[in-house]
Amino acid sequence: MKVGVSLNAGDMTPGPKLDSGMPRVLFDTGLQPNVVQDQYRVTPDGKRFLLLKPVEGNVPSATPIEVVLNWTAALPK
């Protein structure tokens, strides 16, 4: 049996005693549990998620990446 990972949210009320509401499922991630590697991050505003998922399909194994340093020097002044 495969167990998937879903992200959940719940309302929290701060105070002398932390009060939390019932969690609700936001969405199923399609990820498998992994205690060794972080598989997602949440943006600081809490509105977006970045998921680390394996690439599917026919993808070249060595796709080049170009990194441009000091790119602001090329901007018009």
Order of alpha helices (4+ residues) and beta strands (2+ residues): beta-beta-beta-beta-beta-beta
